[in-house]
């Protein structure tokens, strides 16, 4: 390797952009995040449009779709210029975009073009230095934070910290404050921790400053309900506002339906999901939200047989969602198998799991499958020893995730109860897992 090439690669590695943020993507994760970004839409996610396109460009580059990557990176640059609405077409918000373009050209073997974008990054950083020496510019912190929130459930606290740093340097960005508290809430929910009073107060302040963000409004009502407050009337009023919003995963519908299911009424949650679907019958994201409601209706009433019409609706919606998300359908196939297992169609559920267990999955997908299958064979097939075996398989895959934590917690509970003949084996397994 020549000295020039070595110097250029060192500069690429030093950039602040998607290619250097340790996103560690598997193909299954890339397709899942791509679908999430598409479900945001362009109208409701307007303030984050540049970030959406930048992440889409990175994803398509990682998947090998370089023409699409170039198209999205170009859209990102234009979106940032329109959103910032400044006299100059250039600004610190383009540092990440230019860094991504430098990497894209490098991957394509176009080193001269890559160097040109490296020079553009240097020029922007010299013209717009960070308020804090030796730290990235707040625009960079904010984009990294938003990316981590979208890309990885186990990096919500890191994302919240990046937003905190961005806000410390540039406190007037309302959407940064909103996303900061959303990251804190998601981190608490992920680890089943009670929301701290300080976070609830931050949510209240953010909601007052960002009154049109109905996603935050739904999360705030849910947090209040967890504290024992009665929120049914406020939830119903919020639902009327959500119904008037453009279809988007940012509209607040998904957390609102979860709030309905737990703190208002499961039947009202299904009615609301169906009302939204009736208004927008072809929107895949709404079908996905409705399918979740029906799935939870079945799981929460597993001891009470449901009407065939309810079961059939759940199955039909789940199948539709699988067809609408063909490249990120693993979790939805698992959900369909579980729905079958809760109904008179257990054989179909067993068949789905058998096919999935024989399929070629990456370690992340395999870990999730093992965790769900362990629960399935315990609750549906009533095979506790087989369930333990698959929880062990999930736990021994060295990827820190919700599913690994779930399997480890279940194994620890079984061991602590000391009623299963495999307790000794579980104890040895868990001890070796920590070594």
C-alpha positions as CSV (number, residue, x, y, z in Angstrom):
1,X,0.0,0.0,0.0
2,X,1.3,3.4,-0.9
3,X,1.8,6.2,1.6
4,X,-0.9,8.2,0.0
5,X,-3.4,5.3,0.2
6,X,-2.4,4.7,3.9
7,X,-2.9,8.3,4.7
8,X,-6.3,8.4,3.0
9,X,-7.6,5.3,4.8
10,X,-6.5,6.8,8.1
11,X,-8.5,9.9,7.3
12,X,-11.5,7.8,6.4
13,X,-11.3,5.9,9.7
14,X,-11.1,9.2,11.6
15,X,-14.3,10.6,10.1
16,X,-17.5,11.0,12.1
17,X,-20.0,9.2,9.9
18,X,-22.2,6.0,9.7
19,X,-19.2,4.0,8.4
20,X,-17.2,4.7,11.6
21,X,-19.9,4.5,14.3
22,X,-19.5,0.8,15.1
23,X,-23.0,0.0,13.9
24,X,-21.9,-3.6,13.3
25,X,-24.7,-4.5,10.9
26,X,-25.9,-7.9,10.0
27,X,-27.9,-8.2,6.7
28,X,-31.1,-9.0,8.7
29,X,-30.6,-5.9,10.8
30,X,-30.0,-3.8,7.7
31,X,-33.3,-4.9,6.1
32,X,-35.2,-4.3,9.4
33,X,-33.8,-0.8,9.8
34,X,-34.5,0.0,6.1
35,X,-38.2,-1.0,6.7
36,X,-38.4,1.2,9.8
37,X,-37.1,4.2,7.9
38,X,-39.5,3.7,5.1
39,X,-42.4,3.6,7.6
40,X,-41.5,7.0,9.0
41,X,-42.5,8.6,5.7
42,X,-41.3,12.0,4.5
43,X,-44.0,14.4,5.8
44,X,-44.2,13.4,9.5
45,X,-40.4,12.8,9.8
46,X,-39.6,16.1,8.1
47,X,-37.2,17.5,10.7
48,X,-35.2,14.3,10.5
49,X,-35.4,13.9,6.7
50,X,-31.6,14.5,6.1
51,X,-30.8,11.9,8.8
52,X,-33.3,9.4,7.3
53,X,-31.8,9.7,3.9
54,X,-28.2,9.5,5.2
55,X,-28.9,6.3,7.1
56,X,-30.8,4.9,4.1
57,X,-27.7,5.6,2.0
58,X,-25.4,3.8,4.5
59,X,-27.8,0.8,4.6
60,X,-28.0,0.4,0.8
61,X,-24.2,0.7,0.6
62,X,-23.7,-2.1,3.1
63,X,-26.2,-4.2,1.2
64,X,-24.3,-3.7,-2.0
65,X,-26.8,-1.3,-3.7
66,X,-24.4,1.5,-4.4
67,X,-26.6,3.3,-7.0
68,X,-29.3,3.5,-4.4
69,X,-26.8,4.6,-1.8
70,X,-25.6,7.5,-4.0
71,X,-29.2,8.5,-4.6
72,X,-30.0,8.6,-0.9
73,X,-26.9,10.5,0.1
74,X,-27.7,13.1,-2.6
75,X,-31.2,13.4,-1.2
76,X,-29.8,13.8,2.3
77,X,-27.6,16.8,1.3
78,X,-30.5,18.5,-0.4
79,X,-32.8,17.8,2.6
80,X,-30.3,19.3,5.0
81,X,-30.0,22.5,2.9
82,X,-33.8,22.9,2.7
83,X,-34.4,22.2,6.4
84,X,-31.7,24.5,7.8
85,X,-33.0,27.3,5.5
86,X,-29.8,29.3,5.8
87,X,-28.1,31.7,3.4
88,X,-25.2,29.4,2.8
89,X,-25.7,26.0,1.2
90,X,-22.9,24.6,3.4
91,X,-23.0,24.0,7.1
92,X,-21.8,21.6,9.8
93,X,-24.9,19.4,9.2
94,X,-23.2,18.2,6.0
95,X,-20.1,16.8,7.7
96,X,-21.6,13.3,8.2
97,X,-23.1,13.3,4.7
98,X,-19.7,14.2,3.1
99,X,-18.0,11.6,5.2
100,X,-20.5,9.0,4.0
101,X,-19.8,10.0,0.4
102,X,-16.1,9.8,0.9
103,X,-16.6,6.2,2.1
104,X,-18.9,5.4,-0.7
105,X,-16.4,6.5,-3.3
106,X,-13.7,4.6,-1.5
107,X,-15.8,1.4,-1.6
108,X,-16.2,2.0,-5.4
109,X,-12.5,2.4,-5.8
110,X,-12.9,6.0,-6.8
111,X,-10.1,7.4,-4.6
112,X,-9.8,10.8,-6.2
113,X,-13.5,11.5,-5.6
114,X,-13.2,10.1,-2.1
115,X,-10.3,12.5,-1.4
116,X,-12.4,15.4,-2.7
117,X,-15.1,14.7,-0.1
118,X,-12.4,14.3,2.6
119,X,-11.2,17.8,1.7
120,X,-14.8,19.1,1.9
121,X,-15.1,17.6,5.4
122,X,-11.9,19.4,6.5
123,X,-13.1,22.7,5.1
124,X,-16.4,22.4,6.9
125,X,-14.8,21.5,10.2
126,X,-12.4,24.5,9.9
127,X,-15.2,26.9,9.0
128,X,-17.6,25.5,11.7
129,X,-15.5,24.4,14.7
130,X,-17.1,22.6,17.6
131,X,-17.9,24.9,20.6
132,X,-16.0,22.4,22.8
133,X,-12.5,21.6,21.7
134,X,-11.7,17.9,21.0
135,X,-15.5,17.0,20.7
136,X,-17.6,16.6,17.6
137,X,-19.9,19.5,16.5
138,X,-23.4,19.3,18.1
139,X,-24.9,18.6,14.7
140,X,-22.7,15.5,14.5
141,X,-23.6,14.4,18.0
142,X,-27.3,14.8,17.2
143,X,-27.1,12.7,14.0
144,X,-25.1,10.0,15.7
145,X,-27.6,9.9,18.5
146,X,-30.6,9.7,16.1
147,X,-28.8,6.9,14.2
148,X,-28.1,4.9,17.3
149,X,-31.7,5.2,18.4
150,X,-32.9,3.8,15.1
151,X,-30.3,1.2,14.7
152,X,-29.9,-0.6,18.0
153,X,-32.3,-1.1,20.9
154,X,-29.3,-1.7,23.3
155,X,-27.7,1.6,22.5
156,X,-30.5,3.9,23.7
157,X,-28.5,5.2,26.7
158,X,-25.6,6.0,24.4
159,X,-27.9,7.7,22.1
160,X,-29.4,9.8,24.9
161,X,-25.9,10.7,26.1
162,X,-25.0,11.9,22.5
163,X,-28.2,14.0,22.5
164,X,-27.3,15.4,25.9
165,X,-23.9,16.5,24.6
166,X,-25.4,18.1,21.5
167,X,-28.0,20.0,23.6
168,X,-25.3,21.2,26.0
169,X,-23.6,22.9,23.1
170,X,-26.7,24.0,21.1
171,X,-29.7,24.1,23.5
172,X,-32.3,25.7,21.1
173,X,-33.0,22.5,19.0
174,X,-36.5,21.4,20.1
175,X,-36.4,18.0,18.3
176,X,-33.1,17.2,20.1
177,X,-34.7,17.6,23.5
178,X,-37.6,15.5,22.5
179,X,-35.5,12.7,21.1
180,X,-33.2,12.8,24.2
181,X,-36.1,12.0,26.6
182,X,-37.5,9.4,24.2
183,X,-34.1,7.7,24.3
184,X,-34.1,7.7,28.1
185,X,-37.7,6.2,28.2
186,X,-36.8,3.5,25.7
187,X,-33.7,2.6,27.7
188,X,-35.8,2.2,30.9
189,X,-38.4,0.2,29.1
190,X,-35.8,-2.1,27.5
191,X,-34.4,-3.1,30.9
192,X,-37.8,-3.1,32.7
193,X,-36.7,-0.3,35.0
194,X,-39.1,2.1,36.6
195,X,-38.9,5.6,35.0
196,X,-37.1,8.0,37.3
197,X,-39.0,11.1,38.4
198,X,-36.4,13.3,36.8
199,X,-37.0,11.7,33.4
200,X,-40.8,12.1,33.8
201,X,-40.3,15.8,34.5
202,X,-38.0,16.1,31.4
203,X,-40.8,14.4,29.4
204,X,-43.3,17.0,30.6
205,X,-41.0,19.9,29.7
206,X,-40.2,18.5,26.3
207,X,-43.9,17.9,25.6
208,X,-44.7,21.5,26.4
209,X,-42.0,22.7,24.0
210,X,-43.0,20.2,21.3
211,X,-46.8,20.0,21.6
212,X,-47.3,18.6,18.1
213,X,-45.1,15.5,18.8
214,X,-47.8,13.0,19.5
215,X,-45.3,10.1,19.8
216,X,-43.9,11.9,22.9
217,X,-47.4,12.7,24.1
218,X,-48.3,9.0,24.0
219,X,-45.1,8.0,25.9
220,X,-45.8,10.6,28.5
221,X,-49.4,9.4,29.2
222,X,-48.0,5.8,29.4
223,X,-45.4,6.9,32.0
224,X,-48.1,8.7,34.0
225,X,-50.3,5.6,33.9
226,X,-47.4,3.5,35.2
227,X,-47.3,5.9,38.1
228,X,-50.9,5.1,38.9
229,X,-52.6,8.1,37.3
230,X,-55.9,7.8,35.4
231,X,-55.3,8.7,31.8
232,X,-58.2,7.1,29.9
233,X,-59.9,10.3,28.9
234,X,-56.6,11.9,27.9
235,X,-55.7,8.8,25.9
236,X,-59.0,8.9,24.0
237,X,-58.5,12.6,23.3
238,X,-55.0,11.9,22.0
239,X,-56.4,9.2,19.7
240,X,-58.5,11.8,17.9
241,X,-55.4,13.9,17.3
242,X,-53.4,10.9,16.1
243,X,-56.1,9.9,13.6
244,X,-55.7,13.3,12.0
245,X,-51.9,12.9,11.5
246,X,-50.3,11.6,8.3
247,X,-49.6,7.9,8.4
248,X,-46.2,7.4,9.9
249,X,-44.4,5.5,12.6
250,X,-43.8,8.9,14.1
251,X,-47.5,9.7,14.4
252,X,-47.7,8.2,17.9
253,X,-50.1,5.4,17.0
254,X,-47.9,2.4,18.1
255,X,-47.2,3.7,21.7
256,X,-50.8,4.9,21.9
257,X,-52.1,1.4,21.1
258,X,-49.8,-0.1,23.7
259,X,-51.2,2.5,26.2
260,X,-54.8,1.5,25.2
261,X,-54.0,-2.3,25.5
262,X,-52.6,-2.0,29.1
263,X,-54.4,1.0,30.7
264,X,-57.6,1.6,28.8
265,X,-59.1,-1.4,27.1
266,X,-57.9,-4.2,24.9
267,X,-61.1,-4.1,22.9
268,X,-60.8,-0.3,22.5
269,X,-57.3,-0.8,21.2
270,X,-58.5,-3.2,18.6
271,X,-61.3,-0.9,17.6
272,X,-58.9,2.1,17.3
273,X,-56.5,0.0,15.2
274,X,-59.3,-1.1,12.9
275,X,-60.6,2.5,12.6
276,X,-57.2,3.7,11.5
277,X,-57.0,0.8,9.0
278,X,-60.4,1.6,7.6
279,X,-59.2,5.2,6.9
280,X,-56.0,4.0,5.3
281,X,-56.6,0.4,4.2
282,X,-53.4,0.0,2.1
283,X,-50.8,1.2,4.6
284,X,-48.5,-1.6,5.7
285,X,-47.4,0.1,8.9
286,X,-51.0,0.3,10.1
287,X,-51.6,-3.3,9.4
288,X,-48.5,-4.1,11.4
289,X,-49.9,-2.1,14.4
290,X,-53.2,-3.9,14.1
291,X,-51.6,-7.3,13.9
292,X,-49.7,-6.5,17.2
293,X,-53.0,-5.7,18.9
294,X,-54.6,-9.0,17.8
295,X,-51.5,-10.9,18.8
296,X,-51.5,-9.4,22.3
297,X,-55.3,-10.0,22.6
298,X,-54.7,-13.7,22.1
299,X,-51.6,-13.9,24.4
300,X,-53.3,-12.1,27.2
301,X,-56.4,-14.3,27.0
302,X,-54.7,-17.6,26.3
303,X,-56.9,-19.3,29.0
304,X,-60.1,-18.1,27.4
305,X,-60.9,-19.4,23.9
306,X,-61.5,-16.5,21.5
307,X,-64.1,-16.3,18.8
308,X,-63.0,-17.9,15.5
309,X,-63.5,-14.5,13.7
310,X,-61.0,-12.9,16.1
311,X,-58.4,-15.7,15.5
312,X,-58.9,-15.6,11.8
313,X,-58.5,-11.9,11.7
314,X,-55.2,-12.2,13.7
315,X,-53.9,-14.8,11.3
316,X,-54.9,-12.9,8.2
317,X,-53.3,-9.7,9.4
318,X,-50.1,-11.5,10.4
319,X,-49.8,-13.2,7.0
320,X,-50.4,-9.8,5.3
321,X,-47.7,-8.1,7.3
322,X,-45.2,-10.9,6.5
323,X,-45.9,-10.4,2.8
324,X,-45.5,-6.6,3.1
325,X,-42.1,-6.9,5.0
326,X,-40.5,-9.8,3.0
327,X,-36.9,-9.0,4.0
328,X,-37.5,-8.5,7.7
329,X,-40.2,-11.0,8.4
330,X,-38.5,-13.4,10.9
331,X,-40.2,-11.9,14.0
332,X,-43.5,-11.8,12.3
333,X,-43.3,-15.4,11.3
334,X,-42.5,-16.2,14.9
335,X,-45.6,-14.2,15.9
336,X,-47.8,-16.1,13.4
337,X,-46.5,-19.4,14.8
338,X,-47.4,-18.3,18.3
339,X,-50.9,-17.2,17.1
340,X,-51.4,-20.7,15.6
341,X,-50.2,-22.2,18.8
342,X,-52.8,-20.3,20.8
343,X,-55.6,-21.5,18.5
344,X,-56.8,-24.7,17.1
345,X,-54.0,-24.7,14.5
346,X,-51.0,-25.7,16.7
347,X,-49.7,-28.0,13.9
348,X,-49.2,-25.0,11.6
349,X,-47.3,-23.2,14.4
350,X,-45.1,-26.2,14.9
351,X,-44.4,-26.4,11.2
352,X,-43.4,-22.7,11.0
353,X,-40.9,-23.2,13.8
354,X,-39.5,-26.3,12.2
355,X,-38.9,-24.5,9.0
356,X,-37.3,-21.5,10.7
357,X,-35.0,-23.7,12.8
358,X,-33.8,-25.3,9.5
359,X,-33.3,-22.0,7.8
360,X,-30.0,-20.1,7.3
361,X,-30.1,-17.3,9.9
362,X,-27.4,-15.0,11.2
363,X,-26.4,-15.3,14.9
364,X,-28.7,-12.4,15.9
365,X,-31.7,-13.9,14.2
366,X,-30.9,-17.3,15.6
367,X,-30.7,-16.0,19.1
368,X,-34.1,-14.4,18.8
369,X,-35.6,-17.5,17.3
370,X,-34.2,-19.7,20.1
371,X,-35.6,-17.4,22.8
372,X,-39.1,-17.4,21.3
373,X,-39.0,-21.1,20.5
374,X,-38.0,-21.9,24.1
375,X,-41.1,-20.0,25.3
376,X,-43.3,-21.7,22.7
377,X,-42.3,-25.2,23.6
378,X,-42.8,-24.5,27.3
379,X,-46.3,-22.8,27.0
380,X,-47.7,-24.6,23.9
381,X,-46.0,-27.9,23.7
382,X,-45.5,-28.2,27.5
383,X,-41.9,-29.5,27.1
384,X,-40.0,-27.8,29.9
385,X,-36.7,-29.6,29.3
386,X,-36.7,-28.8,25.7
387,X,-37.5,-25.2,26.6
388,X,-34.5,-25.0,28.9
389,X,-32.3,-26.4,26.1
390,X,-33.3,-23.6,23.7
391,X,-32.9,-20.9,26.4
392,X,-29.4,-22.2,26.8
393,X,-28.8,-22.0,23.1
394,X,-30.0,-18.4,23.0
395,X,-27.9,-17.4,26.0
396,X,-24.6,-19.0,24.7
397,X,-24.7,-16.9,21.5
398,X,-22.3,-14.0,22.5
399,X,-24.5,-11.1,21.4
400,X,-25.8,-8.8,24.1
401,X,-29.5,-8.3,23.4
402,X,-32.9,-8.3,24.9
403,X,-33.4,-12.0,23.9
404,X,-30.2,-13.1,25.5
405,X,-31.0,-11.2,28.7
406,X,-34.5,-12.8,28.7
407,X,-33.3,-16.3,28.3
408,X,-30.7,-15.8,31.1
409,X,-33.3,-14.4,33.4
410,X,-35.6,-17.3,32.8
411,X,-32.8,-19.8,33.4
412,X,-31.9,-18.0,36.7
413,X,-35.5,-18.2,37.9
414,X,-35.7,-21.9,37.2
415,X,-32.4,-22.5,39.0
416,X,-33.5,-20.4,42.0
417,X,-36.8,-22.3,42.4
418,X,-34.8,-25.5,42.5
419,X,-37.7,-27.7,41.4
420,X,-36.3,-28.9,38.0
421,X,-34.0,-31.9,37.7
422,X,-31.9,-29.7,35.3
423,X,-31.1,-27.1,38.0
424,X,-27.6,-28.4,38.5
425,X,-26.9,-28.3,34.8
426,X,-28.4,-24.8,34.6
427,X,-26.2,-23.6,37.5
428,X,-23.1,-24.9,35.8
429,X,-24.1,-23.5,32.4
430,X,-24.7,-20.0,33.9
431,X,-21.4,-20.1,35.8
432,X,-19.5,-21.0,32.6
433,X,-21.4,-18.2,30.8
434,X,-19.8,-15.6,33.1
435,X,-16.2,-16.9,32.7
